[in-house]
Amino acid sequence: MPSKNAQMASIGSFNQRSPKTIMDPNNYSNFLFCTSYFFLCLFVCSFMMVVAHNNLVAVQAHTPLNDFAHQYTPQLLGAGMEYCELVAITLLCLAICTLLIRSDRALIWCRLANIAGTVFLLRAASMFLTTIPIPHSDIQCHEGILATTPFEYLQRTVNIYLHGGLYINGVKICGDYMFSGHTSGITLLSLFVCHYTPESFWPLRKCVFVLNVLGTFFIICAREHYSVDILIALVVCVLCFNYYHALVDARHTSSWFYPTYPFAEEFREHKNVLYQWPFAKPAYLSELTRKLNLTIRDQKFN
């Protein structure tokens, strides 16, 4: 068995690998395919949001259903969604940082793209199948913004798509209630950060959990969703995320539920360096990732 000094020297040599080598995907076509699948699913979901809005106005479903959580939480109409989206932006920044410090960033991006794309396809289907009344009587669904021609459908879809479906970007639409897209987004980002950061980052994981809870709380306070919309979004995201990683752990090569699964998992390979900052600066981040690798290797050897 090699000595501890030999093992440390081995680690040092691994850490000297070029960040550019680690950053380049092995197969650009697979990477682009998974990324395209994700953005295509978002576009389909945006289109279904327009359809759901039209359906809601057409059936005049303007009497809110009773909701237990709405009775016992403060009302933050409008502002609640803005607070939620600030939480989502924070989680997105953390997810980007998680991607950057991982040497297998191409692989884990493709995994996130697969999971998120499938979740938003499920959301598109659920919005289309059932029209749910508005959650609050103060929500205005104006008939003047209905899409009536194919061009108007496309125009409204592109507008929602390019603005990310965000309230702070001026996207205000009705009917897209079951299930909550905002909850899906922040939950997937939270699961991603917690799963792909080191165990030593437990304070960050706790903060991410708190942000997720705050985000869902703000959605309820905004009265833009029923609490059941949020609950189902949480369940769907957790199940989809865990199912995907169960497939990975079982070394499956394909899955009917995730059409682009084989393309993503072609990036999977053993890496001696799990964490590596891809840029020369700032230097302290390169040092941090080097120490993380040393810690992980120490835990393996001991």
C-alpha positions as CSV (number, residue, x, y, z in Angstrom):
1,M,0.0,0.0,0.0
2,P,1.5,3.4,-0.9
3,S,2.7,5.7,1.9
4,K,0.8,8.7,3.0
5,N,3.5,11.0,1.4
6,A,3.1,9.2,-1.9
7,Q,-0.6,9.7,-1.7
8,M,-0.3,13.4,-1.0
9,A,2.2,13.8,-3.9
10,S,-0.3,12.0,-6.1
11,I,-3.0,14.5,-5.1
12,G,-0.7,17.4,-5.8
13,S,-0.1,16.2,-9.3
14,F,-3.9,15.8,-9.9
15,N,-4.5,19.4,-8.7
16,Q,-2.0,20.7,-11.3
17,R,-4.2,19.6,-14.1
18,S,-5.3,22.3,-16.4
19,P,-8.7,23.8,-15.6
20,K,-9.4,24.1,-19.3
21,T,-9.0,20.3,-19.8
22,I,-11.5,19.6,-17.1
23,M,-13.9,22.3,-18.3
24,D,-14.2,21.0,-21.8
25,P,-17.0,18.5,-22.3
26,N,-16.1,15.2,-23.9
27,N,-19.0,15.5,-26.4
28,Y,-20.3,18.9,-27.3
29,S,-23.2,17.4,-29.3
30,N,-24.5,15.6,-26.2
31,F,-24.0,18.7,-24.1
32,L,-26.0,20.9,-26.6
33,F,-28.7,18.2,-26.9
34,C,-29.4,18.2,-23.1
35,T,-29.3,22.0,-23.0
36,S,-31.7,22.2,-26.0
37,Y,-34.0,19.8,-24.3
38,F,-34.2,22.0,-21.2
39,F,-34.9,25.2,-23.1
40,L,-37.4,23.5,-25.4
41,C,-39.3,22.2,-22.3
42,L,-39.4,25.8,-20.9
43,F,-40.8,27.0,-24.2
44,V,-43.5,24.4,-24.2
45,C,-44.3,25.4,-20.6
46,S,-44.5,29.0,-21.6
47,F,-46.9,28.2,-24.4
48,M,-49.1,26.2,-22.0
49,M,-49.2,29.2,-19.7
50,V,-50.8,31.2,-22.5
51,V,-53.3,28.4,-23.2
52,A,-54.1,28.1,-19.4
53,H,-54.7,31.8,-19.2
54,N,-57.1,31.7,-22.2
55,N,-58.9,28.7,-20.7
56,L,-59.4,30.4,-17.3
57,V,-60.9,33.6,-18.8
58,A,-63.1,31.5,-21.1
59,V,-64.7,29.6,-18.3
60,Q,-64.9,32.7,-16.1
61,A,-63.4,30.9,-13.1
62,H,-63.1,33.9,-10.9
63,T,-64.4,32.5,-7.6
64,P,-61.4,31.5,-5.4
65,L,-61.5,28.1,-3.7
66,N,-61.1,27.8,0.1
67,D,-57.4,27.5,1.1
68,F,-56.3,26.8,4.7
69,A,-52.9,28.4,4.4
70,H,-54.4,31.6,3.0
71,Q,-56.5,32.0,6.1
72,Y,-53.5,32.0,8.5
73,T,-50.7,33.8,6.6
74,P,-50.3,37.5,5.9
75,Q,-51.2,39.0,2.6
76,L,-48.4,40.3,0.4
77,L,-50.1,40.8,-3.0
78,G,-47.5,41.4,-5.7
79,A,-44.6,42.0,-3.2
80,G,-44.7,38.4,-2.2
81,M,-43.8,37.2,-5.7
82,E,-41.0,39.8,-5.9
83,Y,-39.5,38.5,-2.6
84,C,-39.8,34.9,-3.9
85,E,-38.0,35.8,-7.1
86,L,-35.2,37.5,-5.1
87,V,-34.8,34.2,-3.3
88,A,-34.8,32.3,-6.6
89,I,-32.0,34.6,-8.0
90,T,-29.9,34.0,-4.8
91,L,-30.3,30.2,-5.2
92,L,-29.5,30.5,-8.9
93,C,-26.2,32.3,-8.1
94,L,-25.4,29.5,-5.6
95,A,-26.1,26.9,-8.2
96,I,-23.8,28.6,-10.7
97,C,-21.1,28.7,-8.1
98,T,-21.6,25.0,-7.4
99,L,-21.3,24.3,-11.1
100,L,-18.1,26.3,-11.3
101,I,-16.3,24.6,-8.5
102,R,-17.0,21.1,-9.8
103,S,-14.7,19.5,-12.3
104,D,-17.6,17.4,-13.7
105,R,-19.6,20.6,-14.3
106,A,-20.7,19.4,-17.8
107,L,-22.2,16.2,-16.3
108,I,-24.1,17.9,-13.5
109,W,-25.4,20.7,-15.7
110,C,-26.8,18.0,-18.1
111,R,-28.4,16.2,-15.1
112,L,-30.0,19.4,-13.9
113,A,-31.2,20.2,-17.4
114,N,-32.8,16.8,-17.7
115,I,-34.6,16.9,-14.4
116,A,-35.8,20.5,-14.7
117,G,-36.9,20.0,-18.3
118,T,-39.0,17.0,-17.4
119,V,-40.5,18.7,-14.3
120,F,-41.6,21.7,-16.4
121,L,-43.0,19.4,-19.1
122,L,-45.1,17.8,-16.3
123,R,-46.2,21.3,-15.2
124,A,-47.2,22.1,-18.8
125,A,-49.4,19.0,-19.0
126,S,-51.0,19.6,-15.6
127,M,-51.9,23.2,-16.5
128,F,-53.5,22.1,-19.8
129,L,-55.5,19.3,-18.2
130,T,-57.3,21.1,-15.4
131,T,-58.4,24.8,-15.2
132,I,-58.3,26.0,-11.5
133,P,-60.0,29.2,-10.4
134,I,-57.9,32.2,-9.4
135,P,-56.5,32.0,-5.8
136,H,-57.6,35.5,-4.7
137,S,-60.4,37.8,-5.7
138,D,-58.0,40.7,-6.2
139,I,-56.2,39.0,-9.0
140,Q,-57.3,40.6,-12.3
141,C,-57.3,38.5,-15.5
142,H,-58.0,40.9,-18.2
143,E,-59.7,39.7,-21.4
144,G,-57.8,42.3,-23.4
145,I,-54.6,40.3,-23.2
146,L,-56.1,37.1,-24.5
147,A,-54.4,35.4,-27.5
148,T,-56.8,34.8,-30.3
149,T,-54.6,34.2,-33.4
150,P,-51.6,31.9,-33.8
151,F,-49.3,34.9,-34.1
152,E,-50.6,36.3,-30.7
153,Y,-50.1,32.9,-29.1
154,L,-46.5,32.9,-30.4
155,Q,-46.0,36.5,-29.4
156,R,-47.2,36.0,-25.8
157,T,-45.3,32.7,-25.5
158,V,-42.0,34.3,-26.6
159,N,-42.6,37.2,-24.2
160,I,-43.1,34.9,-21.2
161,Y,-40.1,32.8,-22.4
162,L,-37.7,35.6,-22.8
163,H,-38.7,37.2,-19.4
164,G,-38.3,33.9,-17.6
165,G,-41.9,33.9,-16.5
166,L,-40.8,36.3,-13.7
167,Y,-43.2,38.7,-12.0
168,I,-40.4,41.3,-11.6
169,N,-40.0,41.2,-15.4
170,G,-43.6,42.1,-15.9
171,V,-45.0,38.6,-16.6
172,K,-48.5,38.6,-15.1
173,I,-50.7,35.7,-16.1
174,C,-53.6,33.6,-14.7
175,G,-54.4,29.9,-14.9
176,D,-50.9,28.5,-14.5
177,Y,-51.6,27.3,-11.0
178,M,-51.2,23.5,-10.9
179,F,-48.4,23.2,-10.1
180,S,-46.3,26.1,-9.0
181,G,-43.4,27.0,-11.4
182,H,-41.7,29.2,-8.9
183,T,-41.7,26.5,-6.2
184,S,-40.4,24.0,-8.8
185,G,-37.5,26.3,-9.7
186,I,-36.4,27.2,-6.2
187,T,-36.8,23.6,-5.0
188,L,-34.7,22.1,-7.9
189,L,-32.0,24.7,-7.3
190,S,-32.0,23.9,-3.6
191,L,-31.7,20.2,-4.2
192,F,-29.0,20.7,-6.7
193,V,-26.8,22.9,-4.4
194,C,-27.3,20.6,-1.4
195,H,-26.5,17.4,-3.5
196,Y,-23.4,18.7,-5.2
197,T,-21.6,20.7,-2.5
198,P,-19.2,19.0,0.0
199,E,-20.6,17.8,3.3
200,S,-18.4,20.3,5.0
201,F,-20.6,23.0,3.5
202,W,-23.4,22.1,5.9
203,P,-24.0,25.8,7.0
204,L,-24.6,26.6,3.3
205,R,-27.0,23.7,3.0
206,K,-29.0,24.9,6.0
207,C,-29.1,28.4,4.5
208,V,-30.4,26.9,1.3
209,F,-33.1,25.0,3.1
210,V,-34.2,28.2,4.9
211,L,-34.3,30.1,1.5
212,N,-36.5,27.4,0.1
213,V,-38.9,27.6,2.9
214,L,-38.9,31.4,2.7
215,G,-39.6,31.3,-1.1
216,T,-42.6,29.0,-0.7
217,F,-43.9,31.1,2.2
218,F,-43.7,34.3,0.0
219,I,-45.6,32.6,-2.8
220,I,-48.5,31.7,-0.4
221,C,-48.5,35.3,1.0
222,A,-48.6,36.7,-2.5
223,R,-51.9,34.7,-3.1
224,E,-50.6,33.7,-6.6
225,H,-51.0,30.0,-5.9
226,Y,-53.0,27.7,-3.7
227,S,-51.0,25.8,-1.1
228,V,-51.8,22.5,-2.8
229,D,-50.0,23.9,-5.9
230,I,-46.9,24.4,-3.8
231,L,-47.2,21.0,-2.1
232,I,-47.5,19.1,-5.3
233,A,-44.5,21.1,-6.8
234,L,-42.4,20.1,-3.8
235,V,-43.3,16.4,-4.1
236,V,-42.8,16.3,-7.9
237,C,-39.4,18.0,-7.7
238,V,-38.1,15.8,-4.9
239,L,-39.4,12.6,-6.5
240,C,-38.0,13.5,-10.0
241,F,-34.6,14.5,-8.5
242,N,-34.3,11.4,-6.3
243,Y,-35.5,9.1,-9.1
244,Y,-32.8,10.5,-11.5
245,H,-30.0,9.9,-9.0
246,A,-31.4,6.5,-8.2
247,L,-30.9,5.6,-11.9
248,V,-27.4,7.0,-11.7
249,D,-26.5,5.0,-8.6
250,A,-27.9,1.8,-10.2
251,R,-25.8,2.5,-13.3
252,H,-28.8,2.5,-15.7
253,T,-28.0,3.4,-19.3
254,S,-31.4,4.7,-20.3
255,S,-34.8,5.8,-18.9
256,W,-38.1,6.4,-20.7
257,F,-38.9,9.1,-18.1
258,Y,-35.8,11.1,-19.0
259,P,-35.4,11.0,-22.8
260,T,-32.0,12.7,-22.7
261,Y,-30.6,10.6,-19.8
262,P,-28.2,8.5,-22.0
263,F,-26.7,11.7,-23.5
264,A,-26.1,13.3,-20.1
265,E,-24.5,10.2,-18.5
266,E,-22.0,9.8,-21.3
267,F,-20.1,12.6,-19.4
268,R,-19.8,10.3,-16.4
269,E,-16.2,9.2,-15.6
270,H,-14.0,8.8,-12.7
271,K,-12.2,12.0,-11.8
272,N,-9.3,12.3,-9.4
273,V,-10.1,15.9,-8.8
274,L,-13.7,16.4,-7.8
275,Y,-13.5,20.2,-7.2
276,Q,-11.5,22.7,-9.2
277,W,-11.9,26.3,-9.9
278,P,-11.8,26.8,-13.7
279,F,-10.2,30.3,-13.7
280,A,-6.8,31.6,-12.6
281,K,-8.4,34.3,-10.4
282,P,-9.3,34.7,-7.7
283,A,-6.5,32.6,-6.3
284,Y,-8.2,31.9,-3.0
285,L,-11.0,29.9,-4.8
286,S,-8.3,27.7,-6.4
287,E,-6.8,27.2,-3.0
288,L,-10.2,26.4,-1.5
289,T,-11.0,23.7,-4.1
290,R,-7.5,22.2,-3.7
291,K,-8.1,21.9,0.1
292,L,-11.5,20.3,-0.5
293,N,-9.8,17.6,-2.7
294,L,-7.2,17.0,0.0
295,T,-9.9,16.7,2.7
296,I,-11.9,14.2,0.6
297,R,-8.8,12.1,-0.2
298,D,-7.8,12.1,3.5
299,Q,-11.2,10.8,4.4
300,K,-10.8,8.0,1.8
301,F,-7.4,7.0,3.1
302,N,-8.3,7.1,6.8
